[in-house]
Amino acid sequence: MEEFTFTPEGIQTAYTEDNIRHLSDMEHVRTRPGMYIGRLGDGSRSDDGIYVLLKEVIDNSIDEFKMNAGKRIEIEVDDKLRVSVRDYGRGIPQGKMIEAVSMLNTGGKYDSKAFKKSVGLNGVGVKAVNALSSHFEVHSYREGKVRRAVFEKGILKSDVTEDTQDENGTYIFFEPDNTLFQGYQFRQETIDTMLRNYTYLNTGLAIICNGRRIISRNGLVDLLNDTMTSQGLYPIIHLKGEDIEIAFTHTNQNGEEYYSFVNGQYTPQGGTHQSAFKEHVARTIKEFYNKNHEFADIRNGLVAAIALNVEEPIFESQTKIKLGSLTMSPEGVSVNKYVGDFIKQEVDNFLHKNPDTTEVMLQKIIDSEKERKAIAGVAKLARERAKKANLHNRKLRDCRIHLSDTKGENQEESAIFITEGDSASGSITKSRDVNTQAVFSLRGKPLNTYGLTKEIIYKNEEFNLLQAALNIEDGIDGLRYNKVIIATDADVDGMHIRLLMMTFFLQFFPELIKKGHVYILQTPLFRVRNKKKKIKGVSKEDKKNDKNSRSEFETIYCYSEEERIAAIEKLGPDPEITRFKGLGEISPDEFKNFIGPDIRLEQVTLRKNDSVLDLLEFYMGKNTMERQNFIIDNLVFEEDKPNEETL
């Protein structure tokens, strides 16, 4: 029987031996999934848990390839819900197969002889996949035998061994548990990006995904060619060593852009290897020209990639998105020195042998230096204005993790809403999670920045303060928020403001979009409710808090015309329909439903084949008549539309 203690502060539950529990490995993973895979999510973001599960399985196959065992990996994604991965490596030693997929801190990668420079070294990865899947299968093919095991939510259901003629290797099938990953779906585009990254780092590896073959012959050169959205000013410099590979060029875009990898693992947040590359490539170039160039001028417009192989790498989390290792091996040279020595020798040699490249590179550095000096005075005054404004103005309503100057565990969930006007920002401010969500209020329509120089950022108060709020003046390494969310009205003016903001980011901070930080907030267009049908169990307190008593009536929020029609059919005849014309029309009580756990965000993406420069020039340039003629030629009048009810 549970015991209670009565104190002046209230009732306290007793703390006895019965409160002490032991969780099995699989139970612990299911109870604390965030410790092993980060966020859960539904698959709409590239860092959602289902992709971490897939990555953990593929990592094992990649490690086989890196040990010269198996040159192809076959992946099948079925109905966006379940995945199988088959490699042709050595296969898991069958006598320990069950332990290898179900017992934490168990695996072959603790033995550096078997896996010298592996990604997964903690004995966790595939066990987490097993525990967090409603159905999990593992087959190990070795020397004419196959051992097959089936698990459900980490619990072993069957285990058989029999003869086979199949090639050696490992097969893993998993279906994430939809009670944990609610409403999830695998997105093919996210998977394709992941698989391409694997092939860039493992030349000669063939990955076949749903029948499509993905392969890279030129490593990091292919990566840059496939991802650059601006033309390189000179041919990509590509240099390789025993445990290091780098590639870089300059473009005419603003800022810097980096892609870094460790043991074949993409590290989107960089780490010690990326920091070392940035420092030493700038220093080597500066010393080559023997002029007092600033590192910022040397790196402006730089697009680069670095891949490093490290023994027993240390990452800053189980999801391995940032390298923390200081040395190349437990007793080896430092990462900084290893990268620095390689760049000093190889980049310097290259520059001495390629005068055509060095001439173009020098001109780019000089141009960046001229631009920086031209706006130095303006920038200094703008920074001073921004500091004063942040103390007193109401444009930025920050979140607690930044007000307290501690990032804490919620840093990855931190977000800033860029809104239009006081009304919309007021609704969001009253509804937001003050711990992780900040609000920045625009004053009317921002300036169209297409074709303008960086000087305009400092002269324009809106963009100067926004840049300061985001802390991106010196690049996105200092970005204060993981998500930058454009929140505008669902009307023509709101769409225009959205395009102006996207133009600003594309023009001056394209990496912000490329790294997946920019989103569009989706808010409902309609509220459909049946005022004749009340919901049972709504408390008086809820009714009191909701001035319009919305909470006591059955209500459906609709994000499209199709959803509105479906809602009318579901709620019955004569429902009340409200069309939200602006964010300010949505009460704070309702708004919290749209920016909470069920927030709908559309990520802004930027790819090489998006023809961004052409799109910006057409839609945001000074070709007013051309756009006007386009609208006239493509205008569809209501009477010309087909009758939807007859289709």
N, C-alpha and C positions, 0 to 999 in steps of 0.2 A: 504494500500500500504506500502511495506517495506521501511524503511528509512535508509539512509546511511550517514555516516560522513566521510569527506575527511580530512586526517591528513598527516603529513610528512611521517609517517610510512606506509601509504597506506589506503585502504578503510576499515572502521569499521562498522559492522552492528549495528543499533540502538537497545537499550535495553528498551522495553516498556512493558505495561501491557499485550500485546499480547504474550509476551514471557513466561508469568507465566502460567503453566499448572498444573492441578490436575489429578493425575492418580488414578484409582480405585485400590483396592487391587490386583486384578488379573492382571491388566495392569502393575502394578509396578513389580510384580514377573516376568512377561514376558519381561519387559524392562531391568531388572537387575537380571537375573537368578543367576549370580555368587554370589550374596549376600546371596542366600538361599540354593544353592546346590553345591557351588564351581564350578569346571570345568564342561563343558558340555561333550565333548568327544563322542566317537562312540561305547563305550562298550569294547574296547580292554584292558582297564585298570580297576583294581578293584575299583578305586576311581572315575570313570567316573560318570556323573550325573544320568544316568538311574538306576544305582544301589543305589544311594542315594534316588531316588524316591521310589524304591522298599522297601528299608530299612525303610523309613518314614511310609509306609503303614503297614509293618510287625510290626514295633515298637508299633503301637497302639494295635495290636492283642496280642503282648507279654505283654503289660501292663494289658490287661484283664486277661491273665493267672496268672500274678503276684498278681492280686487281687482275685485269686481263682474263676475266672469266665471263664470257657472254657479251656479244656485240649488238644485240637487239632486245628491245622490250616491247611487248604487245599489251595495249591497254584498250579495254572496252568500257564505254560509259553507256549504261542501259537506262533509257527513259529518264535521264537526268537525275536518277535516284540511287543507282548502285553501280559499283565499279569493280572490274577485275584487272589484275596486273600479273603478267607472266613474263619472267625473265629466263634466260638460258645460262645462268651462272652455275655455281657448284651445288646449289640446293642446300637448305638448312640441314645440318647433321641430324638424321632422323631420330636417333636415340634421345635427343634433347629438344625436339621440335615443339612439344607441348609447352615445356618450360620457357622456350625462347619467345613464344607469343602470348604467354599468360602470367609470367612471373617477373615483376619489376626487378631491375638491377641484375638481369640475367641476359647474357648475349656473348657473341664471339668477338665483339669489338673492344673488349677490355684487353685482348691480346694484340698488341701492336704489330706482331708478326703477320697475323691474318688480315688485319685492316689497319694499314700504317697511317693513312691520311683520310680517315672516314669522316662523314658528317655526323652520324649518330653514334655517340660514345657513352650515353647515359643509361642504356638498357631500358629505355622507356617507350620509344616510338610506336612500334607495331602493337605493343601491349595496350596502349591507349586506343588504337584503332579497334582492337578486339573488344575492349570494355565498352566503348561508346557506339558499338554497332549492334543493331537488332539481330543481324545475321552476319557471321564471319566464318570464312573457310580458309584453310591453309593446306597446300599440297607441297610436299617435298619430293622431288624426283632425283634419285641418286642410284647410279649403277644398276639399272634394271628393276628397281623397287620404287614404289610410291607410297608415302604415308599421307593419309588424308584425315583431317580433323575438322569438326564443325562445332562452332560456339554460338550461343545466343546470349547477348548482353554480358559476354565474358565468361559464361558458364559452359563447360564442355558438354556436348550432347552426343558426339560419336567420334570414334577414332579407329581407323582401319589401316592395315598395311597389305599391299598386294603387289604382284608382278606387273611390270609395265615395259613398253617399248619406247616410251616417250623420252625425249632428250632430258638431260640433267637440267635442274633449275628449280625455281619456286613459283607457285601460283597462289595468289591471294585474292579473295573476293570479299567485299564488305558492303553492307548497306547501313548507313548511319541511322541511329535510333531517332525516329521522328518525334519521340516524346521529349528528347533533349534538343534536337535541331528542328524546331517546329517550322513547318511549311518550307523546308529547304528544297533547293534544286541546284544541281551542278550547272554552272554556266560554261559553255564550250569555249567562249572567248578567254575566260580566265584560265581554263585548263591549257588552252593552246599557248598562252603566254608562258605559263609554267614549263611546258614541255620544250618550247623553243629555247628557254634559258638553259635547260639541261643539255640540249644538243650544242649550244654555243660553247659550253664549257667542256664538252666531251666529244671532240671531233672524231668522227668515225663511228659514233654511236647512232644507231637507227631506232627511232621510236615510231611504232605504228599505232595510231589512235583511231579506232573505228574505221580501219582500213586505209587511213591517210598516213603517208610516210613523211616523217619530219627528220631532217638531217642537216648538219652544218659541216662544211668543208674548210671554212676560213675562220672559225672561232669567233673571237670578239670583233673582228672586222665585219662579219655578217650581222652581229648584234647591232653595231652602230649604224650600219647601212639600213637595217630594218626599222630602226627606231628614230633616227634623226628626222626632224621635220623641217630643218633648214639645211641648205646645201653646205657641205664642207668647203672651206676656203683652200684647202690643199689635200692631197691624198692622205688617207688615214695612216698614221704611223703605228705600226704593229710590231711589237717586240716580245720575244718569249725567252724564258729561262727555265731552269730545271723545275722550280716550284712557283713560277710567277709568269703571268702573261698580262700585257697592257696594250691598249689601243686608244688613240686620241686624235682629235683634230680640232680646229677652231671653226666656228660659224659666226654669222653676223647677228645671232640672237643675243639678248641680254642675259646676264647671269652665267651660272655654271651648271653642268649636268653630269651626274656620275652614276655608273652602274658598277656595283662591287659584289664579289663572290668569294666564298671560302670553301674549299673542297667541293666545288660544284654547287654550293648552296647560295642562293641569291640573298644578299644582306641589304634590304632596302633602306635601313637606317645607318648603313655604313659601319663604322667602327675603326679600330686601330689601323687596319690596312688602308682604308680609304683616306684617313687623315694623313697617313705617311705619304701616300701618293700625291695628295694635294700640295703638301709642304715641299716635297723633293722635286716634283716636276717643275714647280715655279722657281725654286732655287737654282736648279740646273739650267733652265732657260735664261734666267737672269745672269748667271755667271758666264754663260756662253756669249751673250751680247756684251758683257762687261759694261753695262750701263745701270744706272740707279733706278731701274723700273720697279714699281710696286707690285707685290704679288697679285693684288686684286686686278690690276691692269693686265698682267700676264694671263690670268685665268679667266678673264671676262670672255664669254663666248665659247669656252672650252667644253667639249663633249668628250667624255672619257669612260673607259671601263678598265677595271683591274680584277684579275682572278689570282688567288693565292692558295697554295696547298700548305696546310699547317698540321703538324702532329698534335693530336689531342687538343683540338681547338676549344676555347672557352667562349661560350656565347652568353649574352646578358639575359637570356630567357630560354625556355624550352623550345619556343617557336623559332629560335636561331635567326633573328632578323638584324642582329648587331653583334659584330665580333668584339670580344673583350680581351682576347689573348694579347699579352705583351711580348711573347716570345714565339719563335717558329716551332719549338719543341720544348718539353719540360726543362731541358738543360741547354737549349740552343741560343742562337743570337736573337736579339730583339727584332720584332716585326718592323719597327721603324728603321733600324739599321739595315736589315735585309733588303727592304724595299728601296731605301735610300741608296745603298751601294749599287743595286741593279740599275736604277734610273740614272744615277750619276755617270756610270760607265756607258750604258747602252744608248740612252737618249743623247748624251753628249757626242758619242760616236756618230749617231745618225745625223745630228745637226751639222757636224763638220763635213759629212759626205753628201749632203743634199742642200746646196745653196738655193735652189729654186724654192724649196719649202721654207727655208729660214727667212728668205726675203718677204714672202707673203705673211709669215707669222709675225715678223717685226712690224710690218705695216699695220696689222691688226692691233698689236700692243700699243703702237703710237696713237692710233685712232681712239682706242679706249682711254688712253692717258689724256688726250686732248678733251674728250667729252667729260671726263671726271673733273679736270681742272676748270673747264668752262662753267661747270655748275657747282664748284666747290663752295663759293660764297653763298649761293642760294640754298644749297643743301645744309650748310651750317645753320643758317637762320631758320630753315624749315624744321630742323631737328630741335632747336630751342623752342620753337612754337609748339611742336608736338609734345615736348616734355611739360610745358606749362599747361597745355590743353588737357593732358591726361590727368592733371591734378584737379582741375576745376570743371571741365565740360561734361555734358551729359551724353555725348555721342557714344562713348564706350562704357557699357555696363559689364564689368569683367566678372569672371567666375571665381569662386573661392580658391581653387588650386593655384591661381595666379595672384590673387590678392594677398594670399598668405605666403607667396613666393616659394611654395613647395609644390612640386608636380605630383608626387604621390602615385598611387596605383591607378588613378583615373585619367592619367595623361593621354592614353590612347583614345579615351572616350571624350576628350575635350573638344569643344566645337564653338564656333562663333557664327552667329546669324547676321548677315548683312541685310538690313531691312530698309524700306523706303518710308520716311516720314515718322512723326512721333506716334501716330495712331497705331500703326502696325508694330513698331518697336515696343510700344506700351503693352500691347496684348501679349507679345512674346516674353517680355521681361517679367510680367506677372505670372506667366505659365511655366517658365523654364525651370530646369534643375540648376539651382544657383551654384552647385558644386562644380559642374562641368560645362555649363552652357553660358557663353557670353553673347552680348548683343551690341552691334554697331549700327547706328542710325544714319542713313544718308539724308542729305537735305536736297530733295528734288532729284532731277535727273543729272547724273554725273556727266562729265565731259567725254566726248568721243575721242579717244586717244590714238586712233589708228593713224599711223604715219608720223606721230609726234616723237620728240626725243625725250630722254629720261628727265630732262630739266622740268618738264611739265608736272611730273609727280611732286616735285618739291614746291612748285609755284601754286599748284592747285590744293587748296586746303583739305578737300575731301580725301583725295588720294594720299596726301602726305600723312594725314592722321590715320588712315586705314593701314598704310604701310608701317607706320609706327606701332599700331595696335597688333598687327601680325608679326612684327619684328623680323621683316624680310629684306630690309634695306641692303644687307650684306649677303643675301642669299637665303635659301630656305632652311639651312641648317639650324637657324635660330627660331624657326616657326613655332609660335606659342600654342597653336591649336591644331589638332590632328585633322579636323574637318572644318573647311571654310564653306559655309552654306549660304547660298544666295536665296533670300526669301522675299519674293516680290508678289504683287497682286496678280491674279489670274485674269488680266485684261491686257489691252494693247499697250498701255503705258507701262505696265509691269513687265511685259515681254521686252519692251524696248530697254528698260533699265537693266534687265537681265543680260541682254546682248551687249550693252555698254560695259557692264562689269566683266563679262567674259572676254571682251576685246581688250580691256585693260590687263587682265591676267595673261592672255595670249601674247600681247605686245611686249610686256616687261617681265613677266614671271612664268614663262611656259612650263618650267619644271614643276611648278606648283600643281599644274594640271596633269602633267605626265606621271608624277608620283602619286596621283590618285587622291589629292587633298580637297578638290573642289567639287561641290555638290549643288544640286538644285532641290529646294524643298518643295515637295508635292503636298498641297493642301486641298481639301474637298471643294468641289464646285457647288455641290448641293447638299442640303440637309432635308431628308424626307422623314416625316414622323406622323404617326397616327395618334391624334389627340383624343381619340375615342377609346384607345386601348392602353391601359396603364400597366406598368411593370410591377409585379408583386415584390414586396420586400424592400422597397426604397424607403430609407429612413427619413424622419422629419428633418434631421440635420442636413441630409443631402438636398432635400427640397429647399431648405432655408439658404444653403450655399448657392444653389442654382436659382437665380432670381426668376427665370422664365419657366421653372419647373421642367426643364428639358429631361432631367434624369428620370422622371417618373413615367415618361411616355416612351413607347417603343420607337427608336430612332435609328436610321441608317444614314451614314455619311457616304456620299458618292463622289468619285473622282473623275467620272466621265458621264456622257449622255447615256451610254449603254447601262452603266450601273444605276443611273436614275430611273430608267425604265424598269429595270429588274426590281428595284426597291418599291416602286409603285405597285407592281404586280404582287409582291410579297406582303406588303402592309395592307392591301385592300383598297377599296375605292375612296376617293376624296381625301387623300392625305394632305397634310400641310407641306408645301415645298418652298424652301428658301434657297435663293441663288446668292452665294457669297461673291460679291463683286470685288471685295478687297479684304486684306488680312485684318484691317481694323474693324471690320464688321463681325469678326468672329470673337466671341467673348472669351476672356481668359479661362473661364471654367471649361469651355469647349476646347480651346487651343491646346491645353495640356494633353489632350488625347492625341494630338497630331505631332507633337514634338517630344513625346515620351518614348517608352519602349517600342511602340508600334510606328515610330516615325517612318515616313516614306521619303527616301532620298534617291535622286537620280544622279549617278556619278558622271561628271564631265570627263570625257576621255579625249586623248590626242594621239593620233597615229600618223605614220608616214603618209598613208594614202588618203588622208583627210583633205588634202589640198587647202590647208588653212590659209596660206597667203592669198590664194585666189579668192577664197570665200570672203576673207576680210576686205579685200580690195573691192569686191563687188557690192557687198552689203553695207560696209562701213566707210567706203571711200567717197570721193567727190563726184562720182558718176551718177548724179541725181536723175538725169533724163533716161539713162540706160535702165535704171531700176524702175522708173515710172513706166516705161514701155513694157518691161517685163511683167509688171502688175497688170497692166491693161490687157496684154496678150493672154494672160493666164487667169484672168478674173472669171469666176463662175457665179452667175446670178441664181437666186433661189429658184426661179421658174425653170432653170436649166437642169436643176438637180433631179435625179431619178427619184420616184416615189418609193421611199424605203419600205413602206408597208406592202408594196406589190412585188418586192424582190424575193 
